[in-house]
Amino acid sequence: MAQTVLLITDRPAFEASWSAACQDAGLSARHVAPEAASGALVYGIGAVFDASSQGFDEDELLSYVALSRALGALPAVALPSGGTFAGIEDVLEELCGGLVSRTESEVARVMSGLCRRCDTERQLRFEYLSVSPRGGELIAVLGDGTTLVLARPLSSEDGGTEIQAIVLAEDAGSAVIELSGGRRISLTAPEVAARFKTSNGAEPLPASLGDVDGVRLGQRLRALRLAEGLTQAELARRTGIHRPNIARVEAGRHTPSLETLARLAAAIGVPIKRVLSD
């Protein structure tokens, strides 16, 4: 089922042109009048704001875009030519992650970027994985733009020998690191996001969850899910994990693998440490 993008506008011509762009990007468009936008913005949904709609001055437009970000929606803005909103363009660029169009020629670019961000599984894939220019480590870029430094040894199987090749799986969800001497190390994108140091120097997480209190972990996971307004069924859809298995984790009857927990945390929209911390 195609992801839905809200087209927040009161102009039929805008709705027609952007609906066509949605279709070209494999997305489903839904028209929403500006006055009804606040009730339509929900976590994970794309929203294109037509700044040329009546009633959108700088304050009004900025408040709606900021609300969409606060609710976990994915905003984009179509600005009119002529610099009408010049005073808030920088802020809009920041809030929308660059998804701001100023001419018709930019519609396809913005829609392509919005399509990428609406992909709820993008953080579960590698976009790039290579040996770091500094040596002795790897650089990983995940599909959502998260960039990590993977310090070696990568695992207990990593003897520190030279990396001969890095082979990504066809779905980019995992990779095999081939070392000199024939040894191979397997990595998955969720595991990498969970375990390794990031650019801000955060400490890596343990290699397993064997010593974690499963009951308390399940309680935290459930509380975080409910705080985001998600049902177990929606979480199952986002992660591909069967709902009964999510229910077992939340009830404390099963302690998941680190990879599974990383998938659940990413789908909820929180760092994995939020699930693990007391």
N, C-alpha and C positions, 0 to 999 in steps of 0.2 A: 504494500500500500504506500502511495506517494506521500511524502511529508507535506504538510500544509503550510503555506505562507499567507499571512494576512496582508491585504493591500488596503491600507488605511487612507482613503481618499473620498472626495465628493465629486470627482471629475470622471465622467464615463470614458473619456479618451485615455486618461491615465490607466484606468482599470483594464481597458482593452489591450493596450500595448504591454503592460507589465504582466498581464495574464498570459499573453503569448510567450513572453520571456520565461515565465515560470514553467510553462509546458515544455519549452525547448530544453530547460534544465532538468526535467523529470520531476518537477514539483507540482503540487496542487494549489491553486490560488483560491482565496476566499475574500470577497469584498466586505469591508467593515467601514461604516461611516465614522468620521473622526470623533463624534460625540459618544460613540459606543466602544471606542478602542480600549478604554480602561478595563472594561469587563471581559474583553477577548484575549488580553495578554496573559499567557500562562507559560510555565517553565518549558523551555526547549522549542517553542514555536518561533518561526521566522516572522518578522513584521517589517514591511516597507512603508515608511511614512511619506506621504506626498506633501511636501512643505508648501506647495502652491494651493492647497485646500483652504477654503475660507475659514477664518478663525485661528489659523496657525501663525501667530506672531512668534518672536524669538522665545519669550517666556513659555508660551503654551507648547511649542514644539519641543523645547528642551525638557520640559517637565514630563511629557509623554515618553520621550526617548529614555530619559533617566529612569522612569517607572518601569519600562520594559526591561532594562538591564537589572534593576533591583529584583524583579520577579523571575529572572532567569530566562527571559525571552531573548531572541537574537535580532536586534534592530538593524535596519538600514534606512537611509534617508535619500530621497530624491529632491535636490534643491533646484530652485528656478535659476535661470541665468540672470546676470545683472547684479549679483552680490547682495541680494536682499538680506540674507542671513549671515553676512560677513562677520558680525560680532560674535557669533557662536560656532563658526565653522570648525575651529580647532577643537572645541569641546565635543562637537558631534563626531568628528573624525576619531577622537579617543573613545567615545562611548560605543561607536559602531565598528571599531576595529578597522577603519579605512573604508567601510562599505557606504560611501557617500558618492552619489552621482550628481553631476552638474550639467551634463548634456545627454542627449539621446544615445550618443555613441558609447556611453559608459554603462548602459542598462545591462548588457550581457555580462560585463565584468562583475558588476555588483551582484547579479543573480547567480553567477557561477560561485562567487565567494559565499553567498548565503546558502546555496545548495550544499557546499562543503561543510558549513557549520551546522546545518540541520542533520547531518549524518551523525546519529547518536553513537555509532561505533568507531568513529574516527580515532579516538584516543586509544583504541585497542589494536592499532596498526602502526608499523614503522613507516615513516615517510623517508627516512634517511638513516643509515647506520654505517659508520666508517671509523677507521683508526684516526685518532686525534692528531693534529699537527704537532702537538707537544710530545707525542709518543708515550707509551706506557698506559694508555687509556683509550677508550672509544668515545665517540660523539654520537648520540642518538637523538633524532627528531621524530616525535610521534605525530600522528595525523592531525591532532588538535593544536600543533605548534609547540607543545612542550619540548624543551631541549634539555638534555641531561648529559652529564659527564659520567661515564662508566669506568670507574677506577679498576684496575686489575690488582689481584686476581678476580676474574669474573665469578668464579665458583671454586669449590674445593677441587674440581677437576682441572682447573687452569694452572698449569705449571709455569706460566710466564714465558713460554717460548714464542717465537715469532708467529704472527697471524698471517696465514697464507691466503685465506679467502674468507669472505663473508657472503653467505648465500641466504637471501630472503625467500620465505615461502611464497607461493603464488598469491595468497591473500594478504601478504605482508604482516600477518599477525605474529609471526615468529621468524627466527633466523638461526642459522647454524654457523658457528665460528670454527673454521678449520685451522688448526695449529700445525706448525712444523712437527714432524714425527707422527702425524696421522691422527692425533687426538682431536675430538670434536666436542664443542660445547653448544648446547641449545639454549636459546633465550626467547621469551615471549614478551610482547610489548607491555601487557599489564604488569608482568613481573618486573620489568625494567623500571617502569614508572613507580613501582612500589618500593623497590629495594635499594636503588642506587642514589648516590649523592647528586643533588641538583646544584645549579650555579650559585645558589644562596648559601651553600655550605651545610644544608640540613643533613643530619646523620642518616645513614642508610637503615632500613628496617631489618628485622631478623629474617633469616632465610626461610623460616617456617612459622606457623602459628601454634605449634604443639604445646607451648607453655602459656597460652592465652586462656583466660577464663571464658569459656564458650557462652555461658549464660549472660554475663555482663556484656560481652561483645554483641550478642544477639539483641539485647535490650537497647544498646546504643544504636545499632543499625536500624532497628525499628523506629526509634525516636527520630533519627535523622531522615528516614524515609517519610514519616508522617509530617515532619516539619516542612518538607518540600511538597506536600500535598500529593504524594504518589501512592498508588495502591500496589499491592504485591503483584497483581496482574500486569500493571504498567511496567514495573521494575523487571518482571520476567520478559516482557516484550523487548525492552531496551537491551537486556543483557543476553538473551537466549538461554537463560537458566530457568528450568521449570519452576513454576510457582510453588509446588509442594516442597521443593528443595530450599527455596527462600524461606518458606514458613518454618522448616526445620532449623535453619540457621538462626532465625529470629527467636525461636522458642528455646534456643540453647541446647538442642538435641544433636546438633552437628557442628563441628568446628571446620570451616572451609579451608581450602588451600589459600595461600597468599594471592595467587593469581585470581581465584574466584572472588576473594574479598576486594581486590583491586578493581575488578569489573563492576561489582556492586557499588562501590564508592564512587567510581567514575560516572555511573549511570544516575546516581542520586545527585551528583554535582558537588561532592565534597572531597577533600584530600583524604587519603586512606588513614592518615594519622588521627583524623577526627573520629574514626570508628574505633581505633585502637586505644585512644587516650581516655583516661577516667575523668 
